Amino acid sequence: MLAEFVQDLVAQGRSCFSLDDVKKLKDSSPAAIKAAIRRLQKKGDFAMPYRGFYVIVPREYRAAGCRPPEQFISGLMEHVGEDYYAGLLSAA
């Protein structure tokens, strides 16, 4: 159930999700969902940079433990409800 949900997200081009997104699934209880997430997190399939927010970690990033921040920071800021901007600094 959770694996199918994650596969659907990957097919849609999404790299992250929140616990609230998963709770919308009607097939499982909240305890079963949290247990499934914990199991997949131990395997390295997910990273949790913020409580209740999960990043799907593809095989090429498993050694690092998470995707690069630029791939999920937008979703994280949306989850937190904060506005943000990215800026560049130059040494010149």
mmCIF file as gemmi writes it, N, C-alpha and C atoms, coordinates in Angstrom:
data_model
loop_
_atom_site.group_PDB
_atom_site.id
_atom_site.type_symbol
_atom_site.label_atom_id
_atom_site.label_alt_id
_atom_site.label_comp_id
_atom_site.label_asym_id
_atom_site.label_entity_id
_atom_site.label_seq_id
_atom_site.pdbx_PDB_ins_code
_atom_site.Cartn_x
_atom_site.Cartn_y
_atom_site.Cartn_z
_atom_site.occupancy
_atom_site.B_iso_or_equiv
_atom_site.pdbx_formal_charge
_atom_site.auth_seq_id
_atom_site.auth_asym_id
_atom_site.pdbx_PDB_model_num
ATOM 1 N N . MET Axp A 1 ? 0.81 -1.171 0 1 0 ? 1 A 1
ATOM 2 C CA . MET Axp A 1 ? 0 0 0 1 0 ? 1 A 1
ATOM 3 C C . MET Axp A 1 ? 0.869 1.256 0 1 0 ? 1 A 1
ATOM 4 N N . LEU Axp A 2 ? 1.767 1.382 0.957 1 0 ? 2 A 1
ATOM 5 C CA . LEU Axp A 2 ? 2.657 2.542 1.012 1 0 ? 2 A 1
ATOM 6 C C . LEU Axp A 2 ? 3.624 2.521 -0.164 1 0 ? 2 A 1
ATOM 7 N N . ALA Axp A 3 ? 4.106 1.337 -0.522 1 0 ? 3 A 1
ATOM 8 C CA . ALA Axp A 3 ? 5.023 1.232 -1.655 1 0 ? 3 A 1
ATOM 9 C C . ALA Axp A 3 ? 4.346 1.677 -2.951 1 0 ? 3 A 1
ATOM 10 N N . GLU Axp A 4 ? 3.086 1.329 -3.127 1 0 ? 4 A 1
ATOM 11 C CA . GLU Axp A 4 ? 2.344 1.76 -4.315 1 0 ? 4 A 1
ATOM 12 C C . GLU Axp A 4 ? 2.157 3.276 -4.311 1 0 ? 4 A 1
ATOM 13 N N . PHE Axp A 5 ? 1.881 3.841 -3.14 1 0 ? 5 A 1
ATOM 14 C CA . PHE Axp A 5 ? 1.733 5.281 -3.005 1 0 ? 5 A 1
ATOM 15 C C . PHE Axp A 5 ? 3.02 5.992 -3.416 1 0 ? 5 A 1
ATOM 16 N N . VAL Axp A 6 ? 4.145 5.475 -2.955 1 0 ? 6 A 1
ATOM 17 C CA . VAL Axp A 6 ? 5.451 6.071 -3.283 1 0 ? 6 A 1
ATOM 18 C C . VAL Axp A 6 ? 5.74 5.925 -4.772 1 0 ? 6 A 1
ATOM 19 N N . GLN Axp A 7 ? 5.423 4.77 -5.345 1 0 ? 7 A 1
ATOM 20 C CA . GLN Axp A 7 ? 5.639 4.579 -6.78 1 0 ? 7 A 1
ATOM 21 C C . GLN Axp A 7 ? 4.8 5.559 -7.595 1 0 ? 7 A 1
ATOM 22 N N . ASP Axp A 8 ? 3.582 5.825 -7.15 1 0 ? 8 A 1
ATOM 23 C CA . ASP Axp A 8 ? 2.737 6.809 -7.83 1 0 ? 8 A 1
ATOM 24 C C . ASP Axp A 8 ? 3.348 8.203 -7.748 1 0 ? 8 A 1
ATOM 25 N N . LEU Axp A 9 ? 3.902 8.555 -6.592 1 0 ? 9 A 1
ATOM 26 C CA . LEU Axp A 9 ? 4.553 9.86 -6.445 1 0 ? 9 A 1
ATOM 27 C C . LEU Axp A 9 ? 5.748 9.984 -7.379 1 0 ? 9 A 1
ATOM 28 N N . VAL Axp A 10 ? 6.557 8.945 -7.447 1 0 ? 10 A 1
ATOM 29 C CA . VAL Axp A 10 ? 7.737 8.955 -8.322 1 0 ? 10 A 1
ATOM 30 C C . VAL Axp A 10 ? 7.295 9.067 -9.78 1 0 ? 10 A 1
ATOM 31 N N . ALA Axp A 11 ? 6.22 8.373 -10.148 1 0 ? 11 A 1
ATOM 32 C CA . ALA Axp A 11 ? 5.707 8.452 -11.516 1 0 ? 11 A 1
ATOM 33 C C . ALA Axp A 11 ? 5.208 9.853 -11.847 1 0 ? 11 A 1
ATOM 34 N N . GLN Axp A 12 ? 4.734 10.589 -10.83 1 0 ? 12 A 1
ATOM 35 C CA . GLN Axp A 12 ? 4.279 11.963 -11.026 1 0 ? 12 A 1
ATOM 36 C C . GLN Axp A 12 ? 5.433 12.965 -10.986 1 0 ? 12 A 1
ATOM 37 N N . GLY Axp A 13 ? 6.636 12.483 -10.7 1 0 ? 13 A 1
ATOM 38 C CA . GLY Axp A 13 ? 7.806 13.352 -10.645 1 0 ? 13 A 1
ATOM 39 C C . GLY Axp A 13 ? 8.024 14.002 -9.285 1 0 ? 13 A 1
ATOM 40 N N . ARG Axp A 14 ? 7.323 13.534 -8.269 1 0 ? 14 A 1
ATOM 41 C CA . ARG Axp A 14 ? 7.484 14.098 -6.925 1 0 ? 14 A 1
ATOM 42 C C . ARG Axp A 14 ? 8.569 13.338 -6.175 1 0 ? 14 A 1
ATOM 43 N N . SER Axp A 15 ? 9.333 14.063 -5.369 1 0 ? 15 A 1
ATOM 44 C CA . SER Axp A 15 ? 10.43 13.433 -4.639 1 0 ? 15 A 1
ATOM 45 C C . SER Axp A 15 ? 10.215 13.447 -3.134 1 0 ? 15 A 1
ATOM 46 N N . CYS Axp A 16 ? 9.088 14.001 -2.679 1 0 ? 16 A 1
ATOM 47 C CA . CYS Axp A 16 ? 8.85 14.082 -1.245 1 0 ? 16 A 1
ATOM 48 C C . CYS Axp A 16 ? 7.349 14.04 -0.951 1 0 ? 16 A 1
ATOM 49 N N . PHE Axp A 17 ? 7.034 13.776 0.316 1 0 ? 17 A 1
ATOM 50 C CA . PHE Axp A 17 ? 5.643 13.73 0.746 1 0 ? 17 A 1
ATOM 51 C C . PHE Axp A 17 ? 5.587 13.976 2.24 1 0 ? 17 A 1
ATOM 52 N N . SER Axp A 18 ? 4.396 14.273 2.725 1 0 ? 18 A 1
ATOM 53 C CA . SER Axp A 18 ? 4.225 14.499 4.154 1 0 ? 18 A 1
ATOM 54 C C . SER Axp A 18 ? 3.401 13.364 4.751 1 0 ? 18 A 1
ATOM 55 N N . LEU Axp A 19 ? 3.432 13.271 6.059 1 0 ? 19 A 1
ATOM 56 C CA . LEU Axp A 19 ? 2.648 12.255 6.749 1 0 ? 19 A 1
ATOM 57 C C . LEU Axp A 19 ? 1.164 12.477 6.491 1 0 ? 19 A 1
ATOM 58 N N . ASP Axp A 20 ? 0.748 13.727 6.358 1 0 ? 20 A 1
ATOM 59 C CA . ASP Axp A 20 ? -0.653 14.026 6.059 1 0 ? 20 A 1
ATOM 60 C C . ASP Axp A 20 ? -1.072 13.473 4.706 1 0 ? 20 A 1
ATOM 61 N N . ASP Axp A 21 ? -0.158 13.498 3.724 1 0 ? 21 A 1
ATOM 62 C CA . ASP Axp A 21 ? -0.461 12.923 2.41 1 0 ? 21 A 1
ATOM 63 C C . ASP Axp A 21 ? -0.748 11.431 2.53 1 0 ? 21 A 1
ATOM 64 N N . VAL Axp A 22 ? 0.033 10.74 3.332 1 0 ? 22 A 1
ATOM 65 C CA . VAL Axp A 22 ? -0.122 9.295 3.491 1 0 ? 22 A 1
ATOM 66 C C . VAL Axp A 22 ? -1.381 8.971 4.285 1 0 ? 22 A 1
ATOM 67 N N . LYS Axp A 23 ? -1.715 9.802 5.251 1 0 ? 23 A 1
ATOM 68 C CA . LYS Axp A 23 ? -2.9 9.548 6.078 1 0 ? 23 A 1
ATOM 69 C C . LYS Axp A 23 ? -4.191 9.624 5.281 1 0 ? 23 A 1
ATOM 70 N N . LYS Axp A 24 ? -4.152 10.238 4.109 1 0 ? 24 A 1
ATOM 71 C CA . LYS Axp A 24 ? -5.335 10.306 3.258 1 0 ? 24 A 1
ATOM 72 C C . LYS Axp A 24 ? -5.688 8.948 2.66 1 0 ? 24 A 1
ATOM 73 N N . LEU Axp A 25 ? -4.73 8.019 2.669 1 0 ? 25 A 1
ATOM 74 C CA . LEU Axp A 25 ? -5.016 6.67 2.195 1 0 ? 25 A 1
ATOM 75 C C . LEU Axp A 25 ? -5.993 6.005 3.158 1 0 ? 25 A 1
ATOM 76 N N . LYS Axp A 26 ? -6.999 5.388 2.64 1 0 ? 26 A 1
ATOM 77 C CA . LYS Axp A 26 ? -8.059 4.85 3.486 1 0 ? 26 A 1
ATOM 78 C C . LYS Axp A 26 ? -7.842 3.396 3.887 1 0 ? 26 A 1
ATOM 79 N N . ASP Axp A 27 ? -6.822 2.758 3.365 1 0 ? 27 A 1
ATOM 80 C CA . ASP Axp A 27 ? -6.641 1.326 3.579 1 0 ? 27 A 1
ATOM 81 C C . ASP Axp A 27 ? -5.965 0.96 4.888 1 0 ? 27 A 1
ATOM 82 N N . SER Axp A 28 ? -5.321 1.905 5.556 1 0 ? 28 A 1
ATOM 83 C CA . SER Axp A 28 ? -4.526 1.561 6.736 1 0 ? 28 A 1
ATOM 84 C C . SER Axp A 28 ? -4.786 2.501 7.892 1 0 ? 28 A 1
ATOM 85 N N . SER Axp A 29 ? -4.467 1.992 9.062 1 0 ? 29 A 1
ATOM 86 C CA . SER Axp A 29 ? -4.572 2.804 10.274 1 0 ? 29 A 1
ATOM 87 C C . SER Axp A 29 ? -3.32 3.679 10.399 1 0 ? 29 A 1
ATOM 88 N N . PRO Axp A 30 ? -3.394 4.746 11.179 1 0 ? 30 A 1
ATOM 89 C CA . PRO Axp A 30 ? -2.206 5.597 11.372 1 0 ? 30 A 1
ATOM 90 C C . PRO Axp A 30 ? -1.016 4.837 11.951 1 0 ? 30 A 1
ATOM 91 N N . ALA Axp A 31 ? -1.27 3.888 12.851 1 0 ? 31 A 1
ATOM 92 C CA . ALA Axp A 31 ? -0.167 3.103 13.425 1 0 ? 31 A 1
ATOM 93 C C . ALA Axp A 31 ? 0.5 2.239 12.368 1 0 ? 31 A 1
ATOM 94 N N . ALA Axp A 32 ? -0.284 1.648 11.484 1 0 ? 32 A 1
ATOM 95 C CA . ALA Axp A 32 ? 0.278 0.803 10.42 1 0 ? 32 A 1
ATOM 96 C C . ALA Axp A 32 ? 1.08 1.644 9.429 1 0 ? 32 A 1
ATOM 97 N N . ILE Axp A 33 ? 0.595 2.845 9.158 1 0 ? 33 A 1
ATOM 98 C CA . ILE Axp A 33 ? 1.309 3.736 8.234 1 0 ? 33 A 1
ATOM 99 C C . ILE Axp A 33 ? 2.663 4.135 8.823 1 0 ? 33 A 1
ATOM 100 N N . LYS Axp A 34 ? 2.67 4.521 10.093 1 0 ? 34 A 1
ATOM 101 C CA . LYS Axp A 34 ? 3.93 4.92 10.731 1 0 ? 34 A 1
ATOM 102 C C . LYS Axp A 34 ? 4.912 3.753 10.795 1 0 ? 34 A 1
ATOM 103 N N . ALA Axp A 35 ? 4.405 2.542 11.053 1 0 ? 35 A 1
ATOM 104 C CA . ALA Axp A 35 ? 5.277 1.363 11.098 1 0 ? 35 A 1
ATOM 105 C C . ALA Axp A 35 ? 5.878 1.09 9.721 1 0 ? 35 A 1
ATOM 106 N N . ALA Axp A 36 ? 5.071 1.218 8.672 1 0 ? 36 A 1
ATOM 107 C CA . ALA Axp A 36 ? 5.569 0.993 7.311 1 0 ? 36 A 1
ATOM 108 C C . ALA Axp A 36 ? 6.616 2.038 6.942 1 0 ? 36 A 1
ATOM 109 N N . ILE Axp A 37 ? 6.376 3.29 7.321 1 0 ? 37 A 1
ATOM 110 C CA . ILE Axp A 37 ? 7.357 4.348 7.034 1 0 ? 37 A 1
ATOM 111 C C . ILE Axp A 37 ? 8.658 4.077 7.78 1 0 ? 37 A 1
ATOM 112 N N . ARG Axp A 38 ? 8.559 3.68 9.043 1 0 ? 38 A 1
ATOM 113 C CA . ARG Axp A 38 ? 9.769 3.375 9.832 1 0 ? 38 A 1
ATOM 114 C C . ARG Axp A 38 ? 10.564 2.243 9.2 1 0 ? 38 A 1
ATOM 115 N N . ARG Axp A 39 ? 9.859 1.202 8.737 1 0 ? 39 A 1
ATOM 116 C CA . ARG Axp A 39 ? 10.528 0.064 8.092 1 0 ? 39 A 1
ATOM 117 C C . ARG Axp A 39 ? 11.28 0.515 6.844 1 0 ? 39 A 1
ATOM 118 N N . LEU Axp A 40 ? 10.611 1.303 6.011 1 0 ? 40 A 1
ATOM 119 C CA . LEU Axp A 40 ? 11.243 1.753 4.774 1 0 ? 40 A 1
ATOM 120 C C . LEU Axp A 40 ? 12.353 2.772 5.044 1 0 ? 40 A 1
ATOM 121 N N . GLN Axp A 41 ? 12.211 3.519 6.132 1 0 ? 41 A 1
ATOM 122 C CA . GLN Axp A 41 ? 13.26 4.468 6.514 1 0 ? 41 A 1
ATOM 123 C C . GLN Axp A 41 ? 14.523 3.722 6.931 1 0 ? 41 A 1
ATOM 124 N N . LYS Axp A 42 ? 14.365 2.631 7.667 1 0 ? 42 A 1
ATOM 125 C CA . LYS Axp A 42 ? 15.533 1.832 8.077 1 0 ? 42 A 1
ATOM 126 C C . LYS Axp A 42 ? 16.233 1.223 6.876 1 0 ? 42 A 1
ATOM 127 N N . LYS Axp A 43 ? 15.471 0.881 5.83 1 0 ? 43 A 1
ATOM 128 C CA . LYS Axp A 43 ? 16.06 0.327 4.61 1 0 ? 43 A 1
ATOM 129 C C . LYS Axp A 43 ? 16.798 1.394 3.808 1 0 ? 43 A 1
ATOM 130 N N . GLY Axp A 44 ? 16.521 2.664 4.088 1 0 ? 44 A 1
ATOM 131 C CA . GLY Axp A 44 ? 17.16 3.743 3.344 1 0 ? 44 A 1
ATOM 132 C C . GLY Axp A 44 ? 16.312 4.284 2.213 1 0 ? 44 A 1
ATOM 133 N N . ASP Axp A 45 ? 15.042 3.866 2.123 1 0 ? 45 A 1
ATOM 134 C CA . ASP Axp A 45 ? 14.172 4.338 1.051 1 0 ? 45 A 1
ATOM 135 C C . ASP Axp A 45 ? 13.698 5.772 1.267 1 0 ? 45 A 1
ATOM 136 N N . PHE Axp A 46 ? 13.638 6.207 2.523 1 0 ? 46 A 1
ATOM 137 C CA . PHE Axp A 46 ? 13.179 7.55 2.864 1 0 ? 46 A 1
ATOM 138 C C . PHE Axp A 46 ? 14.183 8.22 3.771 1 0 ? 46 A 1
ATOM 139 N N . ALA Axp A 47 ? 14.189 9.536 3.728 1 0 ? 47 A 1
ATOM 140 C CA . ALA Axp A 47 ? 14.908 10.358 4.705 1 0 ? 47 A 1
ATOM 141 C C . ALA Axp A 47 ? 13.875 11.308 5.303 1 0 ? 47 A 1
ATOM 142 N N . MET Axp A 48 ? 14.082 11.708 6.549 1 0 ? 48 A 1
ATOM 143 C CA . MET Axp A 48 ? 13.154 12.617 7.207 1 0 ? 48 A 1
ATOM 144 C C . MET Axp A 48 ? 13.932 13.847 7.68 1 0 ? 48 A 1
ATOM 145 N N . PRO Axp A 49 ? 14.049 14.878 6.814 1 0 ? 49 A 1
ATOM 146 C CA . PRO Axp A 49 ? 14.787 16.076 7.225 1 0 ? 49 A 1
ATOM 147 C C . PRO Axp A 49 ? 14.014 16.947 8.211 1 0 ? 49 A 1
ATOM 148 N N . TYR Axp A 50 ? 12.705 16.743 8.289 1 0 ? 50 A 1
ATOM 149 C CA . TYR Axp A 50 ? 11.845 17.515 9.193 1 0 ? 50 A 1
ATOM 150 C C . TYR Axp A 50 ? 10.721 16.59 9.644 1 0 ? 50 A 1
ATOM 151 N N . ARG Axp A 51 ? 10.29 16.735 10.885 1 0 ? 51 A 1
ATOM 152 C CA . ARG Axp A 51 ? 9.272 15.824 11.423 1 0 ? 51 A 1
ATOM 153 C C . ARG Axp A 51 ? 7.994 15.879 10.583 1 0 ? 51 A 1
ATOM 154 N N . GLY Axp A 52 ? 7.561 14.706 10.122 1 0 ? 52 A 1
ATOM 155 C CA . GLY Axp A 52 ? 6.347 14.605 9.315 1 0 ? 52 A 1
ATOM 156 C C . GLY Axp A 52 ? 6.553 14.849 7.839 1 0 ? 52 A 1
ATOM 157 N N . PHE Axp A 53 ? 7.794 15.064 7.406 1 0 ? 53 A 1
ATOM 158 C CA . PHE Axp A 53 ? 8.12 15.323 6.005 1 0 ? 53 A 1
ATOM 159 C C . PHE Axp A 53 ? 9.172 14.318 5.56 1 0 ? 53 A 1
ATOM 160 N N . TYR Axp A 54 ? 8.9 13.613 4.486 1 0 ? 54 A 1
ATOM 161 C CA . TYR Axp A 54 ? 9.777 12.533 4.035 1 0 ? 54 A 1
ATOM 162 C C . TYR Axp A 54 ? 10.254 12.786 2.61 1 0 ? 54 A 1
ATOM 163 N N . VAL Axp A 55 ? 11.5 12.439 2.366 1 0 ? 55 A 1
ATOM 164 C CA . VAL Axp A 55 ? 12.116 12.558 1.049 1 0 ? 55 A 1
ATOM 165 C C . VAL Axp A 55 ? 12.383 11.156 0.541 1 0 ? 55 A 1
ATOM 166 N N . ILE Axp A 56 ? 11.936 10.878 -0.672 1 0 ? 56 A 1
ATOM 167 C CA . ILE Axp A 56 ? 12.177 9.573 -1.302 1 0 ? 56 A 1
ATOM 168 C C . ILE Axp A 56 ? 13.625 9.558 -1.774 1 0 ? 56 A 1
ATOM 169 N N . VAL Axp A 57 ? 14.378 8.567 -1.343 1 0 ? 57 A 1
ATOM 170 C CA . VAL Axp A 57 ? 15.807 8.491 -1.668 1 0 ? 57 A 1
ATOM 171 C C . VAL Axp A 57 ? 16.02 7.411 -2.725 1 0 ? 57 A 1
ATOM 172 N N . PRO Axp A 58 ? 16.34 7.801 -3.965 1 0 ? 58 A 1
ATOM 173 C CA . PRO Axp A 58 ? 16.641 6.799 -4.987 1 0 ? 58 A 1
ATOM 174 C C . PRO Axp A 58 ? 17.996 6.132 -4.71 1 0 ? 58 A 1
ATOM 175 N N . ARG Axp A 59 ? 18.236 5.044 -5.372 1 0 ? 59 A 1
ATOM 176 C CA . ARG Axp A 59 ? 19.449 4.246 -5.119 1 0 ? 59 A 1
ATOM 177 C C . ARG Axp A 59 ? 20.743 5.051 -5.265 1 0 ? 59 A 1
ATOM 178 N N . GLU Axp A 60 ? 20.78 5.967 -6.208 1 0 ? 60 A 1
ATOM 179 C CA . GLU Axp A 60 ? 22.031 6.702 -6.429 1 0 ? 60 A 1
ATOM 180 C C . GLU Axp A 60 ? 22.392 7.64 -5.279 1 0 ? 60 A 1
ATOM 181 N N . TYR Axp A 61 ? 21.435 7.942 -4.399 1 0 ? 61 A 1
ATOM 182 C CA . TYR Axp A 61 ? 21.705 8.81 -3.252 1 0 ? 61 A 1
ATOM 183 C C . TYR Axp A 61 ? 21.698 8.066 -1.92 1 0 ? 61 A 1
ATOM 184 N N . ARG Axp A 62 ? 21.591 6.753 -1.948 1 0 ? 62 A 1
ATOM 185 C CA . ARG Axp A 62 ? 21.511 5.985 -0.695 1 0 ? 62 A 1
ATOM 186 C C . ARG Axp A 62 ? 22.786 6.108 0.132 1 0 ? 62 A 1
ATOM 187 N N . ALA Axp A 63 ? 23.927 6.183 -0.504 1 0 ? 63 A 1
ATOM 188 C CA . ALA Axp A 63 ? 25.186 6.303 0.237 1 0 ? 63 A 1
ATOM 189 C C . ALA Axp A 63 ? 25.233 7.629 1.005 1 0 ? 63 A 1
ATOM 190 N N . ALA Axp A 64 ? 24.673 8.686 0.422 1 0 ? 64 A 1
ATOM 191 C CA . ALA Axp A 64 ? 24.635 9.989 1.087 1 0 ? 64 A 1
ATOM 192 C C . ALA Axp A 64 ? 23.525 10.049 2.129 1 0 ? 64 A 1
ATOM 193 N N . GLY Axp A 65 ? 22.505 9.214 1.971 1 0 ? 65 A 1
ATOM 194 C CA . GLY Axp A 65 ? 21.408 9.169 2.937 1 0 ? 65 A 1
ATOM 195 C C . GLY Axp A 65 ? 20.233 10.061 2.599 1 0 ? 65 A 1
ATOM 196 N N . CYS Axp A 66 ? 20.389 10.933 1.599 1 0 ? 66 A 1
ATOM 197 C CA . CYS Axp A 66 ? 19.298 11.839 1.219 1 0 ? 66 A 1
ATOM 198 C C . CYS Axp A 66 ? 19.614 12.441 -0.147 1 0 ? 66 A 1
ATOM 199 N N . ARG Axp A 67 ? 18.592 12.96 -0.782 1 0 ? 67 A 1
ATOM 200 C CA . ARG Axp A 67 ? 18.792 13.701 -2.03 1 0 ? 67 A 1
ATOM 201 C C . ARG Axp A 67 ? 19.485 15.022 -1.725 1 0 ? 67 A 1
ATOM 202 N N . PRO Axp A 68 ? 20.047 15.68 -2.738 1 0 ? 68 A 1
ATOM 203 C CA . PRO Axp A 68 ? 20.564 17.031 -2.527 1 0 ? 68 A 1
ATOM 204 C C . PRO Axp A 68 ? 19.421 17.974 -2.15 1 0 ? 68 A 1
ATOM 205 N N . PRO Axp A 69 ? 19.682 18.947 -1.289 1 0 ? 69 A 1
ATOM 206 C CA . PRO Axp A 69 ? 18.61 19.836 -0.801 1 0 ? 69 A 1
ATOM 207 C C . PRO Axp A 69 ? 17.837 20.557 -1.901 1 0 ? 69 A 1
ATOM 208 N N . GLU Axp A 70 ? 18.499 20.918 -2.991 1 0 ? 70 A 1
ATOM 209 C CA . GLU Axp A 70 ? 17.788 21.652 -4.04 1 0 ? 70 A 1
ATOM 210 C C . GLU Axp A 70 ? 16.667 20.821 -4.673 1 0 ? 70 A 1
ATOM 211 N N . GLN Axp A 71 ? 16.675 19.512 -4.456 1 0 ? 71 A 1
ATOM 212 C CA . GLN Axp A 71 ? 15.631 18.657 -5.011 1 0 ? 71 A 1
ATOM 213 C C . GLN Axp A 71 ? 14.395 18.561 -4.126 1 0 ? 71 A 1
ATOM 214 N N . PHE Axp A 72 ? 14.475 18.982 -2.859 1 0 ? 72 A 1
ATOM 215 C CA . PHE Axp A 72 ? 13.307 18.866 -1.994 1 0 ? 72 A 1
ATOM 216 C C . PHE Axp A 72 ? 13.013 20.102 -1.149 1 0 ? 72 A 1
ATOM 217 N N . ILE Axp A 73 ? 13.835 21.131 -1.21 1 0 ? 73 A 1
ATOM 218 C CA . ILE Axp A 73 ? 13.645 22.284 -0.338 1 0 ? 73 A 1
ATOM 219 C C . ILE Axp A 73 ? 12.321 23.006 -0.623 1 0 ? 73 A 1
ATOM 220 N N . SER Axp A 74 ? 11.907 23.044 -1.86 1 0 ? 74 A 1
ATOM 221 C CA . SER Axp A 74 ? 10.639 23.684 -2.201 1 0 ? 74 A 1
ATOM 222 C C . SER Axp A 74 ? 9.469 22.973 -1.524 1 0 ? 74 A 1
ATOM 223 N N . GLY Axp A 75 ? 9.443 21.644 -1.589 1 0 ? 75 A 1
ATOM 224 C CA . GLY Axp A 75 ? 8.395 20.872 -0.925 1 0 ? 75 A 1
ATOM 225 C C . GLY Axp A 75 ? 8.437 21.022 0.579 1 0 ? 75 A 1
ATOM 226 N N . LEU Axp A 76 ? 9.635 21.094 1.145 1 0 ? 76 A 1
ATOM 227 C CA . LEU Axp A 76 ? 9.779 21.261 2.588 1 0 ? 76 A 1
ATOM 228 C C . LEU Axp A 76 ? 9.244 22.614 3.043 1 0 ? 76 A 1
ATOM 229 N N . MET Axp A 77 ? 9.587 23.663 2.333 1 0 ? 77 A 1
ATOM 230 C CA . MET Axp A 77 ? 9.109 24.994 2.703 1 0 ? 77 A 1
ATOM 231 C C . MET Axp A 77 ? 7.589 25.103 2.546 1 0 ? 77 A 1
ATOM 232 N N . GLU Axp A 78 ? 7.045 24.434 1.55 1 0 ? 78 A 1
ATOM 233 C CA . GLU Axp A 78 ? 5.587 24.4 1.393 1 0 ? 78 A 1
ATOM 234 C C . GLU Axp A 78 ? 4.951 23.661 2.561 1 0 ? 78 A 1
ATOM 235 N N . HIS Axp A 79 ? 5.555 22.554 2.984 1 0 ? 79 A 1
ATOM 236 C CA . HIS Axp A 79 ? 5.046 21.777 4.118 1 0 ? 79 A 1
ATOM 237 C C . HIS Axp A 79 ? 5.074 22.599 5.409 1 0 ? 79 A 1
ATOM 238 N N . VAL Axp A 80 ? 6.148 23.337 5.614 1 0 ? 80 A 1
ATOM 239 C CA . VAL Axp A 80 ? 6.306 24.142 6.816 1 0 ? 80 A 1
ATOM 240 C C . VAL Axp A 80 ? 5.425 25.394 6.754 1 0 ? 80 A 1
ATOM 241 N N . GLY Axp A 81 ? 5.09 25.827 5.544 1 0 ? 81 A 1
ATOM 242 C CA . GLY Axp A 81 ? 4.266 27.009 5.381 1 0 ? 81 A 1
ATOM 243 C C . GLY Axp A 81 ? 5.047 28.303 5.422 1 0 ? 81 A 1
ATOM 244 N N . GLU Axp A 82 ? 6.311 28.235 5.055 1 0 ? 82 A 1
ATOM 245 C CA . GLU Axp A 82 ? 7.185 29.41 5.07 1 0 ? 82 A 1
ATOM 246 C C . GLU Axp A 82 ? 7.498 29.852 3.641 1 0 ? 82 A 1
ATOM 247 N N . ASP Axp A 83 ? 7.551 31.165 3.448 1 0 ? 83 A 1
ATOM 248 C CA . ASP Axp A 83 ? 8.038 31.704 2.196 1 0 ? 83 A 1
ATOM 249 C C . ASP Axp A 83 ? 9.564 31.683 2.236 1 0 ? 83 A 1
ATOM 250 N N . TYR Axp A 84 ? 10.183 31.509 1.087 1 0 ? 84 A 1
ATOM 251 C CA . TYR Axp A 84 ? 11.644 31.477 1.049 1 0 ? 84 A 1
ATOM 252 C C . TYR Axp A 84 ? 12.107 31.981 -0.29 1 0 ? 84 A 1
ATOM 253 N N . TYR Axp A 85 ? 13.361 32.319 -0.358 1 0 ? 85 A 1
ATOM 254 C CA . TYR Axp A 85 ? 13.982 32.649 -1.641 1 0 ? 85 A 1
ATOM 255 C C . TYR Axp A 85 ? 15.404 32.116 -1.596 1 0 ? 85 A 1
ATOM 256 N N . ALA Axp A 86 ? 15.939 31.882 -2.756 1 0 ? 86 A 1
ATOM 257 C CA . ALA Axp A 86 ? 17.317 31.398 -2.861 1 0 ? 86 A 1
ATOM 258 C C . ALA Axp A 86 ? 18.165 32.51 -3.457 1 0 ? 86 A 1
ATOM 259 N N . GLY Axp A 87 ? 19.305 32.694 -2.885 1 0 ? 87 A 1
ATOM 260 C CA . GLY Axp A 87 ? 20.209 33.713 -3.375 1 0 ? 87 A 1
ATOM 261 C C . GLY Axp A 87 ? 21.602 33.134 -3.565 1 0 ? 87 A 1
ATOM 262 N N . LEU Axp A 88 ? 22.385 33.791 -4.342 1 0 ? 88 A 1
ATOM 263 C CA . LEU Axp A 88 ? 23.753 33.356 -4.592 1 0 ? 88 A 1
ATOM 264 C C . LEU Axp A 88 ? 24.716 34.413 -4.065 1 0 ? 88 A 1
ATOM 265 N N . LEU Axp A 89 ? 25.795 33.968 -3.497 1 0 ? 89 A 1
ATOM 266 C CA . LEU Axp A 89 ? 26.842 34.871 -3.057 1 0 ? 89 A 1
ATOM 267 C C . LEU Axp A 89 ? 28.035 34.724 -3.979 1 0 ? 89 A 1
ATOM 268 N N . SER Axp A 90 ? 28.687 35.803 -4.204 1 0 ? 90 A 1
ATOM 269 C CA . SER Axp A 90 ? 29.854 35.761 -5.059 1 0 ? 90 A 1
ATOM 270 C C . SER Axp A 90 ? 31.054 36.318 -4.293 1 0 ? 90 A 1
ATOM 271 N N . ALA Axp A 91 ? 32.194 35.728 -4.517 1 0 ? 91 A 1
ATOM 272 C CA . ALA Axp A 91 ? 33.396 36.198 -3.842 1 0 ? 91 A 1
ATOM 273 C C . ALA Axp A 91 ? 34.041 37.351 -4.621 1 0 ? 91 A 1
ATOM 274 N N . ALA Axp A 92 ? 33.48 37.681 -5.743 1 0 ? 92 A 1
ATOM 275 C CA . ALA Axp A 92 ? 34.094 38.724 -6.589 1 0 ? 92 A 1
ATOM 276 C C . ALA Axp A 92 ? 33.858 40.11 -6.065 1 0 ? 92 A 1
